[in-house]
Amino acid sequence: MNQVYSINRNWSNRFIPEIQRIVGAHLLSVAPDNLDMYDATDLLMMEARDLRIAARVRRPGYADAFPFDFTIRAQVPSGKETELSKIVNGKGDWMFYGHADTSGHKLASWWLIDLRAFRAGLIRQATNGHPIRCGDRTNPDGTRFKWFDIRSFPSNPPLVVASRR
């Protein structure tokens, strides 16, 4: 495992418990009365299958600089498959995209993005020219990212499941 990956993974893993609390709140709903009364059911899962969730947390400062953008890794110096390739090819259901606060230990803002709606938006752009604002960024280490403006996606299906801005 490369050292840059380990450093970044260890940094982002500190947010996992907070991400679990946030995402969990959007996966459960209160059961209807009949299920509560007859089936000992108080809560229901939103979907009846496993839900694959990508998580990305940006370091402090990016939320102010790029308030409506989310980025997805598009190329790495090693040439290995990236998140963008995996997502475009149908992997993942949701993506949690958060921004660390100035302390770097809590989340200041976040979006829960429906990756099926993301893929649908890309298809609409390719087939009928729906304009999605996007571009490329490169880090000093050679990692490339594709940025997307969340406001430019079609409203149906909705891209954002939930957010705190």
DSSP file with accessible surface (Angstrom, degrees, kcal/mol):
  #  RESIDUE AA STRUCTURE BP1 BP2  ACC     N-H-->O    O-->H-N    N-H-->O    O-->H-N    TCO  KAPPA ALPHA  PHI   PSI    X-CA   Y-CA   Z-CA
    1    1 A M              0   0  178      0, 0.0     2,-0.1     0, 0.0     0, 0.0   0.000 360.0 360.0 360.0 135.6    0.0    0.0    0.0
    2    2 A N     >  -     0   0   97      1,-0.1     4,-2.1     4,-0.0     5,-0.1  -0.379 360.0-123.6 -80.0 155.7    1.5    3.4   -0.9
    3    3 A Q  H  > S+     0   0  152      1,-0.2     4,-2.5     2,-0.2     5,-0.2   0.872 108.2  53.8 -66.5 -39.1    2.3    5.9    1.8
    4    4 A V  H  > S+     0   0   70      1,-0.2     4,-2.6     2,-0.2     5,-0.2   0.933 109.7  49.2 -62.5 -44.3    0.2    8.8    0.4
    5    5 A Y  H  > S+     0   0  104      1,-0.2     4,-3.2     2,-0.2     5,-0.3   0.943 111.1  49.8 -58.9 -47.2   -2.8    6.5    0.3
    6    6 A S  H  X S+     0   0   35     -4,-2.1     4,-2.6     2,-0.2     5,-0.2   0.913 111.5  48.2 -60.2 -43.3   -2.2    5.4    3.9
    7    7 A I  H  X S+     0   0   91     -4,-2.5     4,-2.1     1,-0.2    -1,-0.2   0.948 116.1  43.3 -62.5 -48.4   -1.8    9.0    5.1
    8    8 A N  H  X S+     0   0   55     -4,-2.6     4,-2.5    -5,-0.2    -2,-0.2   0.896 114.6  49.8 -65.3 -40.7   -5.0   10.1    3.4
    9    9 A R  H  X S+     0   0  115     -4,-3.2     4,-2.4    -5,-0.2    -2,-0.2   0.931 111.1  48.6 -65.3 -44.6   -7.0    7.1    4.4
   10   10 A N  H  X S+     0   0  111     -4,-2.6     4,-0.7    -5,-0.3    -1,-0.2   0.901 112.3  49.7 -62.7 -38.7   -6.0    7.5    8.1
   11   11 A W  H >< S+     0   0   28     -4,-2.1     3,-0.9    -5,-0.2     4,-0.2   0.950 114.9  42.5 -64.3 -48.0   -6.9   11.1    8.0
   12   12 A S  H >< S+     0   0   33     -4,-2.5     3,-1.9     1,-0.2     4,-0.3   0.818 101.4  69.6 -72.1 -28.0  -10.3   10.5    6.5
   13   13 A N  H >< S+     0   0   57     -4,-2.4     3,-1.6     1,-0.3    -1,-0.2   0.773  83.2  72.8 -62.6 -22.9  -11.1    7.5    8.7
   14   14 A R  T << S+     0   0  101     -3,-0.9     4,-0.3    -4,-0.7    -1,-0.3   0.745  96.1  52.5 -63.0 -19.6  -11.4    9.8   11.7
   15   15 A F  T <> S+     0   0    1     -3,-1.9     4,-2.7    -4,-0.2    -1,-0.3   0.529  80.3  96.4 -92.4  -7.0  -14.7   11.0   10.2
   16   16 A I  H <> S+     0   0   60     -3,-1.6     4,-3.0    -4,-0.3     5,-0.2   0.904  82.0  50.4 -54.9 -48.3  -16.3    7.5    9.8
   17   17 A P  H  > S+     0   0   63      0, 0.0     4,-1.9     0, 0.0    -1,-0.2   0.930 113.8  45.8 -59.1 -39.7  -18.3    7.5   13.0
   18   18 A E  H  > S+     0   0   26     -4,-0.3     4,-2.3     2,-0.2    -2,-0.2   0.915 113.0  49.9 -68.1 -40.6  -19.8   10.9   12.2
   19   19 A I  H  X S+     0   0   12     -4,-2.7     4,-3.1     1,-0.2     5,-0.4   0.918 108.2  53.9 -62.9 -42.0  -20.5    9.8    8.6
   20   20 A Q  H  X S+     0   0  128     -4,-3.0     4,-2.4    -5,-0.2    -1,-0.2   0.916 109.2  48.2 -59.7 -42.0  -22.2    6.6    9.9
   21   21 A R  H  X S+     0   0  159     -4,-1.9     4,-1.3    -5,-0.2    -1,-0.2   0.926 115.5  44.6 -64.3 -42.9  -24.5    8.7   12.2
   22   22 A I  H  X S+     0   0   21     -4,-2.3     4,-0.6     2,-0.2     3,-0.2   0.959 118.0  41.2 -67.3 -51.6  -25.4   11.0    9.3
   23   23 A V  H >X S+     0   0    9     -4,-3.1     3,-1.8     1,-0.2     4,-0.5   0.921 109.8  59.4 -66.2 -40.5  -26.0    8.4    6.7
   24   24 A G  H >X S+     0   0   27     -4,-2.4     3,-1.3    -5,-0.4     4,-1.0   0.862  97.5  60.3 -56.2 -36.7  -27.8    6.1    9.1
   25   25 A A  H 3< S+     0   0   71     -4,-1.3    -1,-0.3     1,-0.3    -2,-0.2   0.751 106.3  47.7 -64.5 -21.0  -30.4    8.7    9.7
   26   26 A H  H << S+     0   0   68     -3,-1.8    -1,-0.3    -4,-0.6    -2,-0.2   0.459 106.3  57.4 -99.8  -1.2  -31.3    8.7    6.0
   27   27 A L  H << S+     0   0   28     -3,-1.3    19,-3.2    -4,-0.5     2,-0.4   0.631  98.4  65.1 -99.9 -18.6  -31.5    4.9    5.7
   28   28 A L  E  <  -A   45   0A  83     -4,-1.0     2,-0.3    17,-0.2    17,-0.2  -0.850  57.3-178.0-110.6 142.3  -34.2    4.3    8.4
   29   29 A S  E     -A   44   0A  60     15,-2.3    15,-2.7    -2,-0.4     2,-0.3  -0.938  37.8 -94.8-131.2 158.5  -37.8    5.4    8.4
   30   30 A V  E     -A   43   0A 123     -2,-0.3    13,-0.3    13,-0.2    12,-0.1  -0.537  44.9-119.7 -72.7 132.3  -40.5    5.0   11.0
   31   31 A A        -     0   0    7     11,-2.5    -1,-0.1    -2,-0.3     5,-0.0  -0.397  30.9-100.6 -70.8 148.9  -42.7    1.9   10.3
   32   32 A P    >>  -     0   0   63      0, 0.0     4,-1.9     0, 0.0     3,-0.7  -0.269  37.9-103.4 -64.8 158.7  -46.4    2.4    9.7
   33   33 A D  H 3> S+     0   0  123      1,-0.2     4,-3.1     2,-0.2     5,-0.3   0.857 118.3  58.2 -53.3 -43.1  -48.7    1.6   12.6
   34   34 A N  H 3> S+     0   0   92      1,-0.2     4,-2.2     2,-0.2     5,-0.4   0.891 108.0  46.4 -61.4 -36.6  -49.8   -1.7   11.3
   35   35 A L  H <> S+     0   0   40     -3,-0.7     4,-1.9     2,-0.2     6,-1.3   0.889 113.7  49.3 -71.3 -35.4  -46.2   -3.0   11.2
   36   36 A D  H  X S+     0   0   71     -4,-1.9     4,-0.6     4,-0.2    -2,-0.2   0.950 116.2  41.8 -65.4 -46.3  -45.6   -1.7   14.7
   37   37 A M  H  < S+     0   0  123     -4,-3.1    -2,-0.2    -5,-0.2    -1,-0.2   0.863 130.8  21.4 -71.2 -37.0  -48.8   -3.3   16.1
   38   38 A Y  H  < S+     0   0  178     -4,-2.2    -3,-0.2    -5,-0.3    -2,-0.2   0.649 128.4  36.8-111.5 -16.9  -48.6   -6.7   14.3
   39   39 A D  H  < S-     0   0   98     -4,-1.9    -3,-0.2    -5,-0.4    -2,-0.1   0.225  95.9-117.1-125.2  14.6  -45.0   -7.3   13.3
   40   40 A A     <  +     0   0   92     -4,-0.6     2,-0.5     1,-0.2    -4,-0.2   0.911  67.5 143.1  50.5  46.3  -42.9   -5.8   16.1
   41   41 A T        +     0   0   36     -6,-1.3    -1,-0.2     1,-0.1    -2,-0.2  -0.961  22.5 159.6-124.8 116.9  -41.4   -3.4   13.7
   42   42 A D  S    S+     0   0  102     -2,-0.5   -11,-2.5     1,-0.2     2,-0.3   0.703  70.7  32.0-102.5 -29.5  -40.6    0.2   14.6
   43   43 A L  E     -A   30   0A  97    -13,-0.3     2,-0.4    -7,-0.0    -1,-0.2  -0.964  63.2-158.6-132.5 148.9  -38.1    1.1   11.9
   44   44 A L  E     -A   29   0A  64    -15,-2.7   -15,-2.3    -2,-0.3     2,-0.2  -0.959  24.4-116.8-124.4 145.7  -37.7    0.1    8.3
   45   45 A M  E     -A   28   0A 112     -2,-0.4   -17,-0.2   -17,-0.2   -18,-0.1  -0.574  25.5-127.8 -74.9 143.1  -34.6    0.2    6.0
   46   46 A M  S    S+     0   0   87    -19,-3.2     2,-0.3    -2,-0.2    -1,-0.1   0.889  92.7  26.2 -60.3 -42.4  -35.1    2.6    3.1
   47   47 A E  S    S-     0   0   44    -20,-0.2    -1,-0.1     2,-0.2     4,-0.1  -0.936  73.2-134.6-124.5 150.8  -34.0   -0.1    0.6
   48   48 A A  S    S+     0   0  117     -2,-0.3     2,-0.3     2,-0.1    -2,-0.0   0.087  84.4  58.4 -93.2  24.7  -34.3   -3.9    0.8
   49   49 A R  S    S-     0   0  108      1,-0.0    -2,-0.2     0, 0.0     2,-0.0  -0.901  99.8 -72.9-140.7 171.3  -30.8   -4.5   -0.5
   50   50 A D        -     0   0   92     -2,-0.3     2,-0.5     1,-0.0    -2,-0.1  -0.349  43.6-145.5 -66.8 148.7  -27.2   -3.6    0.4
   51   51 A L        -     0   0   34     -4,-0.1     2,-0.6     2,-0.0    -1,-0.0  -0.983   4.8-146.5-120.4 119.5  -26.4    0.0   -0.3
   52   52 A R        -     0   0  154     -2,-0.5    41,-3.1    43,-0.0    42,-2.1  -0.787  19.3-170.8 -92.1 121.1  -22.8    0.8   -1.4
   53   53 A I  E     -b   94   0B  63     -2,-0.6    42,-0.2    40,-0.2     2,-0.2  -0.952  12.1-156.4-122.8 119.6  -21.7    4.2   -0.1
   54   54 A A  E     -b   95   0B  36     40,-2.6    42,-3.4    -2,-0.5     2,-0.4  -0.609  15.0-156.5 -82.2 150.4  -18.5    6.0   -1.1
   55   55 A A  E     +b   96   0B  55     -2,-0.2     2,-0.4    40,-0.2    42,-0.2  -0.997  16.3 172.6-135.3 131.8  -17.2    8.6    1.3
   56   56 A R  E     -b   97   0B  49     40,-2.7    42,-2.9    -2,-0.4     2,-0.5  -0.995   8.4-169.8-138.0 130.6  -14.9   11.5    0.7
   57   57 A V  E     -b   98   0B  12     -2,-0.4     2,-0.3    40,-0.2    42,-0.2  -0.988  13.4-146.5-123.5 124.2  -14.0   14.2    3.2
   58   58 A R  E     -b   99   0B  26     40,-3.0    42,-2.8    -2,-0.5     3,-0.1  -0.622  23.8-108.9 -86.4 149.8  -12.1   17.4    2.0
   59   59 A R    >   -     0   0   92     -2,-0.3     3,-1.4    40,-0.2     4,-0.3  -0.237  54.2 -68.2 -71.4 162.7   -9.6   19.1    4.2
   60   60 A P  T 3  S+     0   0   52      0, 0.0    -1,-0.2     0, 0.0    41,-0.1  -0.166 115.9  33.3 -54.8 143.9  -10.5   22.6    5.8
   61   61 A G  T 3> S+     0   0   48     39,-0.4     4,-1.6    -3,-0.1     3,-0.2  -0.023  88.7  92.3 104.3 -28.1  -10.8   25.5    3.4
   62   62 A Y  H <> S+     0   0   86     -3,-1.4     4,-2.9     1,-0.2    -3,-0.0   0.839  78.5  61.5 -71.3 -30.9  -12.2   23.8    0.3
   63   63 A A  H  4 S+     0   0   19     -4,-0.3    -1,-0.2    37,-0.2     6,-0.1   0.889 108.8  43.1 -63.0 -37.6  -15.9   24.4    1.2
   64   64 A D  H  4 S+     0   0  148     -3,-0.2    -1,-0.2     1,-0.2    -2,-0.2   0.891 117.9  44.9 -73.7 -39.0  -15.3   28.2    1.1
   65   65 A A  H  < S+     0   0   64     -4,-1.6    -2,-0.2     1,-0.2    -1,-0.2   0.851 131.5  19.9 -73.8 -35.0  -13.3   28.1   -2.1
   66   66 A F  S >< S+     0   0   63     -4,-2.9     3,-1.2    -5,-0.1    -1,-0.2  -0.568  71.1 167.8-135.3  69.9  -15.6   25.7   -3.9
   67   67 A P  T 3  S+     0   0   51      0, 0.0    -1,-0.1     0, 0.0    -2,-0.1   0.704  79.9  31.1 -66.1 -21.6  -19.0   25.8   -2.2
   68   68 A F  T 3  S+     0   0   79     82,-0.0    82,-3.0     2,-0.0     2,-0.3   0.281 100.2  98.1-118.8  10.2  -21.0   23.9   -4.9
   69   69 A D  E <   -E  149   0C  20     -3,-1.2     2,-0.4    80,-0.2    80,-0.2  -0.763  44.6-172.7-101.5 144.2  -18.3   21.6   -6.3
   70   70 A F  E     -E  148   0C   0     78,-2.0    78,-2.3    -2,-0.3     2,-0.3  -0.970  15.3-149.2-125.9 147.5  -17.7   18.0   -5.5
   71   71 A T  E     -E  147   0C   3     -2,-0.4     2,-0.4    76,-0.2    76,-0.2  -0.890   9.3-165.1-118.3 150.3  -14.6   16.2   -6.9
   72   72 A I  E     -E  146   0C   3     74,-2.2    74,-2.5    -2,-0.3     2,-0.1  -1.000  34.8-107.6-133.3 130.9  -14.0   12.6   -7.8
   73   73 A R  E     +E  145   0C  58     -2,-0.4    11,-2.3    72,-0.2    12,-0.3  -0.373  40.0 173.4 -60.0 125.1  -10.6   11.1   -8.4
   74   74 A A  E     +     0   0C  32     70,-2.9     2,-0.3     1,-0.3     8,-0.2   0.624  60.3  12.3-111.7 -21.0  -10.2   10.6  -12.1
   75   75 A Q  E     -E  144   0C 102     69,-1.8    69,-2.9     6,-0.1    -1,-0.3  -0.950  56.7-164.8-159.4 138.9   -6.5    9.6  -12.6
   76   76 A V    >   -     0   0   26      4,-0.4     3,-2.1    -2,-0.3    67,-0.1  -0.927  34.6-115.5-123.8 151.0   -3.7    8.5  -10.3
   77   77 A P  T 3  S+     0   0   94      0, 0.0    -1,-0.1     0, 0.0    65,-0.1   0.823 114.1  60.5 -55.3 -29.4    0.1    8.3  -11.2
   78   78 A S  T 3  S-     0   0   78      1,-0.1    -3,-0.0     2,-0.0     0, 0.0   0.681 106.0-127.5 -72.3 -16.7    0.0    4.5  -10.7
   79   79 A G    <   +     0   0   64     -3,-2.1     3,-0.1     1,-0.2    -1,-0.1   0.476  57.2 147.8  83.4   1.1   -2.6    4.1  -13.5
   80   80 A K        -     0   0  157      1,-0.1    -4,-0.4    -5,-0.0    -1,-0.2  -0.243  60.8 -81.1 -67.3 159.8   -4.9    2.1  -11.3
   81   81 A E        -     0   0  111     -6,-0.1     2,-0.2     1,-0.1    -1,-0.1  -0.339  53.7-147.5 -62.3 140.1   -8.7    2.3  -11.7
   82   82 A T     >  -     0   0   10     -8,-0.2     4,-2.4    -3,-0.1     5,-0.2  -0.544  26.0 -99.8-107.5 173.5  -10.1    5.4  -10.0
   83   83 A E  H  > S+     0   0   69      1,-0.2     4,-3.1     2,-0.2     5,-0.3   0.884 120.2  55.3 -58.6 -42.2  -13.4    6.2   -8.3
   84   84 A L  H  > S+     0   0   29    -11,-2.3     4,-2.9     1,-0.2     5,-0.3   0.944 109.3  46.3 -60.4 -45.9  -14.7    8.1  -11.4
   85   85 A S  H  > S+     0   0   42    -12,-0.3     4,-2.0     1,-0.2    -1,-0.2   0.932 114.5  47.8 -60.5 -45.7  -14.2    5.0  -13.5
   86   86 A K  H  <>S+     0   0   89     -4,-2.4     5,-2.7     2,-0.2    -2,-0.2   0.928 114.7  45.7 -62.5 -44.8  -15.8    2.7  -11.0
   87   87 A I  H ><5S+     0   0    9     -4,-3.1     3,-2.0     1,-0.2    -2,-0.2   0.940 112.3  49.7 -65.7 -47.1  -18.8    5.1  -10.5
   88   88 A V  H 3<5S+     0   0   74     -4,-2.9    -1,-0.2     1,-0.3    -2,-0.2   0.872 107.2  57.3 -60.2 -33.4  -19.3    5.6  -14.2
   89   89 A N  T 3<5S-     0   0  113     -4,-2.0    -1,-0.3    -5,-0.3    -2,-0.2   0.298 130.7 -92.0 -83.8  11.6  -19.2    1.8  -14.7
   90   90 A G  T < 5S+     0   0   42     -3,-2.0     2,-0.2     1,-0.3    -3,-0.2   0.457  79.4 137.5 100.8   1.3  -22.1    1.4  -12.2
   91   91 A K      < +     0   0  140     -5,-2.7    -1,-0.3    -6,-0.2    -2,-0.0  -0.557  51.7  25.9 -81.8 146.4  -20.3    0.9   -8.9
   92   92 A G        -     0   0   18     -2,-0.2   -39,-0.2   -39,-0.1     3,-0.1   0.362  53.6-145.8  82.6 144.5  -21.7    2.6   -5.8
   93   93 A D  S    S+     0   0   15    -41,-3.1    22,-2.3     1,-0.4    23,-0.8   0.744  79.2  12.7-108.2 -44.8  -25.1    3.8   -4.9
   94   94 A W  E     -bC  53 114B   3    -42,-2.1   -40,-2.6    20,-0.3     2,-0.4  -0.917  60.1-149.8-130.1 160.8  -24.5    6.9   -2.8
   95   95 A M  E     -bC  54 113B   6     18,-2.4    18,-3.2    -2,-0.3     2,-0.6  -0.992   7.9-149.9-133.1 125.2  -21.5    9.1   -2.1
   96   96 A F  E     -bC  55 112B   0    -42,-3.4   -40,-2.7    -2,-0.4     2,-0.5  -0.843  19.0-174.5 -88.7 123.1  -21.0   11.0    1.1
   97   97 A Y  E     +bC  56 111B   1     14,-2.8    14,-2.2    -2,-0.6     2,-0.3  -0.950  12.0 168.9-125.6 107.6  -19.1   14.1    0.3
   98   98 A G  E     -bC  57 110B   0    -42,-2.9   -40,-3.0    -2,-0.5     2,-0.4  -0.782  29.2-139.8-121.5 165.0  -18.1   16.2    3.3
   99   99 A H  E     -bC  58 109B   2     10,-2.8     9,-3.2    -2,-0.3    10,-1.3  -0.990  24.4-128.2-123.4 127.9  -15.9   19.1    4.3
  100  100 A A  E     - C   0 107B   6    -42,-2.8   -39,-0.4    -2,-0.4     7,-0.3  -0.398  26.0-118.1 -69.9 149.1  -13.9   19.2    7.5
  101  101 A D    >   -     0   0   42      5,-3.1     3,-1.6   -41,-0.1    -1,-0.1  -0.179  42.7 -83.6 -75.7-178.5  -14.3   22.2    9.8
  102  102 A T  T 3  S+     0   0  140      1,-0.3    -1,-0.1     2,-0.1    -2,-0.1   0.773 130.2  57.1 -63.6 -23.8  -11.3   24.4   10.6
  103  103 A S  T 3  S-     0   0   64      3,-0.1    -1,-0.3     1,-0.1    -3,-0.0   0.726 101.9-134.4 -75.9 -21.4  -10.2   22.0   13.4
  104  104 A G  S <  S+     0   0    6     -3,-1.6    -2,-0.1     2,-0.2    -4,-0.1   0.619  86.0  87.3  76.8  12.6  -10.0   19.2   10.9
  105  105 A H  S    S+     0   0  121      1,-0.1     2,-0.3   -90,-0.0    -3,-0.1   0.488  83.5  40.9-121.9  -9.0  -11.8   16.9   13.3
  106  106 A K  S    S-     0   0  119     -5,-0.1    -5,-3.1   -88,-0.0     2,-0.5  -0.927  84.5-102.1-134.3 163.8  -15.5   17.4   12.6
  107  107 A L  E     -C  100   0B   6     -2,-0.3    -7,-0.3    -7,-0.3     3,-0.1  -0.739  25.5-175.8 -90.2 130.1  -17.6   17.9    9.5
  108  108 A A  E    S-     0   0B  50     -9,-3.2     2,-0.3    -2,-0.5    -8,-0.2   0.831  71.2  -7.0 -89.2 -39.2  -18.7   21.5    8.7
  109  109 A S  E     +C   99   0B   9    -10,-1.3   -10,-2.8    56,-0.1    -1,-0.3  -0.975  66.3 174.9-152.8 161.5  -20.9   20.6    5.7
  110  110 A W  E     -CD  98 164B  18     54,-2.3    54,-2.5    -2,-0.3     2,-0.3  -0.989  18.4-146.9-164.3 161.5  -21.8   17.6    3.6
  111  111 A W  E     -CD  97 163B   9    -14,-2.2   -14,-2.8    -2,-0.3     2,-0.6  -0.982  12.0-146.6-129.5 146.0  -23.9   16.2    0.8
  112  112 A L  E     -CD  96 162B   0     50,-2.9    49,-3.4    -2,-0.3    50,-1.0  -0.969  28.8-160.7-109.7 110.5  -25.3   12.7    0.4
  113  113 A I  E     -CD  95 160B   0    -18,-3.2   -18,-2.4    -2,-0.6     2,-0.8  -0.820  17.2-134.7-104.3 132.3  -25.2   12.2   -3.4
  114  114 A D  E  >  -C   94   0B  30     45,-3.2     4,-1.9    -2,-0.4   -20,-0.3  -0.756  14.1-161.6 -82.9 110.4  -27.3    9.6   -5.3
  115  115 A L  H  > S+     0   0    0    -22,-2.3     4,-2.6    -2,-0.8     5,-0.2   0.770  88.8  60.2 -70.3 -22.1  -24.8    8.1   -7.7
  116  116 A R  H  > S+     0   0   80    -23,-0.8     4,-2.3     2,-0.2    -1,-0.2   0.924 107.7  45.4 -68.4 -40.1  -27.6    6.7   -9.8
  117  117 A A  H  > S+     0   0    6      2,-0.2     4,-2.5    41,-0.2    -2,-0.2   0.872 110.8  54.9 -67.8 -35.3  -28.8   10.2  -10.4
  118  118 A F  H  X S+     0   0    0     -4,-1.9     4,-2.2     2,-0.2    -2,-0.2   0.956 110.1  45.0 -60.4 -49.4  -25.2   11.3  -11.0
  119  119 A R  H  X S+     0   0   39     -4,-2.6     4,-2.4     1,-0.2    -2,-0.2   0.912 111.7  53.0 -62.6 -40.4  -24.9    8.6  -13.8
  120  120 A A  H  X S+     0   0   28     -4,-2.3     4,-2.7     1,-0.2    -1,-0.2   0.910 107.8  51.8 -61.8 -39.9  -28.3    9.7  -15.2
  121  121 A G  H  X S+     0   0    1     -4,-2.5     4,-2.2     2,-0.2    -1,-0.2   0.908 109.4  49.1 -62.4 -41.7  -27.1   13.3  -15.4
  122  122 A L  H  X S+     0   0   43     -4,-2.2     4,-2.3     2,-0.2    -1,-0.2   0.899 111.1  50.1 -65.1 -39.1  -23.9   12.2  -17.3
  123  123 A I  H  X S+     0   0  104     -4,-2.4     4,-2.7     2,-0.2     5,-0.3   0.929 110.0  50.2 -64.8 -43.9  -26.0   10.2  -19.7
  124  124 A R  H  X S+     0   0   87     -4,-2.7     4,-2.6     1,-0.2     6,-1.3   0.891 110.1  50.9 -62.1 -38.0  -28.4   13.2  -20.3
  125  125 A Q  H  X S+     0   0   68     -4,-2.2     4,-1.1     4,-0.3    -1,-0.2   0.936 114.3  43.9 -64.3 -41.9  -25.4   15.4  -20.9
  126  126 A A  H  < S+     0   0   87     -4,-2.3    -2,-0.2    -5,-0.2    -1,-0.2   0.857 122.7  35.6 -71.7 -34.5  -24.0   12.9  -23.4
  127  127 A T  H  < S+     0   0  104     -4,-2.7    -2,-0.2    -5,-0.2    -3,-0.2   0.832 135.3  13.4 -94.3 -34.7  -27.3   12.2  -25.2
  128  128 A N  H  < S-     0   0  114     -4,-2.6    -3,-0.2    -5,-0.3    -2,-0.1   0.280  99.7-109.3-128.6  12.4  -29.2   15.5  -25.2
  129  129 A G     <  +     0   0   52     -4,-1.1    -4,-0.3    -5,-0.4    -3,-0.1   0.666  47.4 172.6  75.6  16.6  -26.7   18.1  -24.2
  130  130 A H        -     0   0   60     -6,-1.3     2,-0.6     1,-0.1    -1,-0.2  -0.448  39.1-120.9 -57.8 120.3  -27.9   18.9  -20.7
  131  131 A P        -     0   0   98      0, 0.0     2,-0.6     0, 0.0    -1,-0.1  -0.531  33.3-177.3 -77.9 112.6  -25.1   21.1  -19.6
  132  132 A I        -     0   0   10     -2,-0.6     2,-0.5   -10,-0.1    21,-0.1  -0.946  26.4-131.0-102.9 123.0  -23.3   19.9  -16.4
  133  133 A R        +     0   0  123     -2,-0.6    16,-2.8    16,-0.3     2,-0.3  -0.649  49.3 139.4 -75.3 124.2  -20.6   22.3  -15.3
  134  134 A C  E     +F  148   0C  43     -2,-0.5     2,-0.3    14,-0.2    14,-0.2  -0.955  19.3 164.4-156.2 168.7  -17.5   20.3  -14.7
  135  135 A G  E     -F  147   0C  14     12,-1.8    12,-2.7    -2,-0.3     2,-0.4  -0.943  33.0 -84.9-170.4-170.0  -13.7   20.5  -15.2
  136  136 A D  E     -F  146   0C  81     -2,-0.3     2,-0.3    10,-0.2    10,-0.2  -0.887  26.2-175.1-120.2 146.0  -10.4   19.1  -14.2
  137  137 A R  E     -F  145   0C  60      8,-2.4     8,-3.2    -2,-0.4     2,-0.4  -0.987  10.0-154.9-134.3 146.9   -8.0   19.7  -11.3
  138  138 A T  E     -F  144   0C  87     -2,-0.3     6,-0.2     6,-0.2     5,-0.0  -0.981   8.2-143.8-125.3 131.4   -4.5   18.3  -10.8
  139  139 A N    >   -     0   0   59      4,-3.1     3,-2.3    -2,-0.4    -2,-0.0  -0.539  32.9-106.3 -83.1 160.1   -2.8   17.9   -7.4
  140  140 A P  T 3  S+     0   0  142      0, 0.0    -1,-0.1     0, 0.0    -2,-0.0   0.790 119.6  61.5 -57.6 -26.5    1.0   18.4   -7.1
  141  141 A D  T 3  S-     0   0   76      2,-0.1     3,-0.1     1,-0.1    -3,-0.0   0.455 122.7-103.7 -81.4   2.1    1.5   14.6   -6.8
  142  142 A G  S <  S+     0   0   34     -3,-2.3     2,-0.3     1,-0.3    -1,-0.1   0.382  74.9 141.0  94.0  -5.5   -0.1   14.0  -10.3
  143  143 A T        -     0   0   11    -67,-0.1    -4,-3.1    -5,-0.0     2,-0.4  -0.555  38.7-151.4 -70.1 133.2   -3.5   12.9   -9.1
  144  144 A R  E     -EF  75 138C  89    -69,-2.9   -70,-2.9    -2,-0.3   -69,-1.8  -0.878  10.9-167.4-110.9 144.3   -6.2   14.3  -11.3
  145  145 A F  E     -EF  73 137C   9     -8,-3.2    -8,-2.4    -2,-0.4     2,-0.5  -0.923  16.9-139.9-125.9 149.7   -9.8   15.0  -10.2
  146  146 A K  E     -EF  72 136C  55    -74,-2.5   -74,-2.2    -2,-0.3     2,-0.3  -0.941  23.1-154.1-104.3 127.4  -12.9   15.8  -12.1
  147  147 A W  E     -EF  71 135C  58    -12,-2.7   -12,-1.8    -2,-0.5     2,-0.4  -0.821   8.2-166.3-102.8 148.4  -15.0   18.5  -10.4
  148  148 A F  E     -EF  70 134C   6    -78,-2.3   -78,-2.0    -2,-0.3     2,-0.7  -0.997  21.1-130.1-133.0 137.2  -18.8   18.8  -10.8
  149  149 A D  E >   -E   69   0C   7    -16,-2.8     3,-1.8    -2,-0.4   -16,-0.3  -0.789  15.8-151.1 -87.4 116.1  -21.1   21.7   -9.9
  150  150 A I  G >  S+     0   0   20    -82,-3.0     3,-1.0    -2,-0.7    -1,-0.2   0.793  91.7  61.3 -59.9 -29.2  -23.9   20.2   -7.9
  151  151 A R  G 3  S+     0   0  141    -83,-0.3    -1,-0.3     1,-0.2   -82,-0.1   0.671  94.3  63.7 -73.3 -16.5  -26.3   22.9   -9.1
  152  152 A S  G <  S+     0   0    9     -3,-1.8    -1,-0.2   -19,-0.2    -2,-0.2   0.504  78.8 102.0 -91.2  -1.6  -25.9   22.0  -12.8
  153  153 A F  S <  S-     0   0   16     -3,-1.0     6,-0.1    -4,-0.3   -35,-0.1  -0.473  85.6 -91.6 -80.5 151.7  -27.4   18.5  -12.5
  154  154 A P        -     0   0   19      0, 0.0     5,-0.4     0, 0.0    -1,-0.1  -0.243  29.1-129.3 -56.3 150.9  -31.0   17.8  -13.7
  155  155 A S  S    S+     0   0  111      1,-0.2    -2,-0.1     3,-0.1    -3,-0.0   0.685  82.2  87.3 -78.5 -16.5  -33.6   18.2  -10.9
  156  156 A N  S    S+     0   0  112      1,-0.3    -1,-0.2     2,-0.1     3,-0.0  -0.984  92.3  24.5-135.1 120.6  -35.1   14.8  -11.7
  157  157 A P  S    S-     0   0   47      0, 0.0    -1,-0.3     0, 0.0     2,-0.1   0.597 108.1-121.0 -72.4 151.6  -33.9   12.4  -10.5
  158  158 A P        -     0   0   79      0, 0.0   -41,-0.2     0, 0.0   -44,-0.1  -0.388  16.5-156.2 -66.5 133.7  -32.6   14.5   -7.6
  159  159 A L  S    S+     0   0   10     -5,-0.4   -45,-3.2    -9,-0.1     2,-0.6   0.882  76.8  65.2 -74.0 -41.0  -28.8   14.3   -7.2
  160  160 A V  E     -D  113   0B  50    -47,-0.2   -47,-0.2     1,-0.2     3,-0.1  -0.761  52.4-179.3 -95.4 120.9  -28.8   15.2   -3.5
  161  161 A V  E    S-     0   0B  54    -49,-3.4     2,-0.3    -2,-0.6    -1,-0.2   0.868  75.2 -22.5 -78.6 -42.5  -30.4   12.8   -1.0
  162  162 A A  E     -D  112   0B  15    -50,-1.0   -50,-2.9     2,-0.0    -1,-0.4  -0.970  66.8-175.2-161.9 161.5  -29.7   15.1    2.0
  163  163 A S  E     -D  111   0B  62     -2,-0.3     2,-0.4   -52,-0.2   -52,-0.2  -0.991  23.2-151.5-158.9 162.0  -27.2   17.9    2.9
  164  164 A R  E      D  110   0B 101    -54,-2.5   -54,-2.3    -2,-0.3    -2,-0.0  -0.922 360.0 360.0-136.0 109.6  -26.0   20.2    5.6
  165  165 A R              0   0  124     -2,-0.4   -56,-0.1   -56,-0.2    -2,-0.0  -0.932 360.0 360.0-117.2 360.0  -24.6   23.4    4.1
